Amino acid sequence: IISIVDDFDRALESQNGEQGSREGFELIHKSLNKYLHTLGVEVMTDYAVFNPEYHEAIMQVDGSGQESGSVVSVLEKGYLFKGTVLRPAKVSVAK
């Protein structure tokens, strides 16, 4: 189900403001997230500093003033199941 949520995230980002279908996507996205929440699945929110227990570094990039080891961007959200990592977040990290 998490990969379906990822697909909806990508679809929502690519809509470019088209209201009709976007509202449908948003409703389905909200329902899926609510369902995951009832199961004990939560989206990770701590992405400040790279932590190998919660993050998978996909690439290193110039940090543009960010401290080495800081998460520059989240490429794929991470998820927790009742506080335990269900899927690590895929991130880019400052060199």
Disulfide bonds with the S-S distance in Angstrom:
none
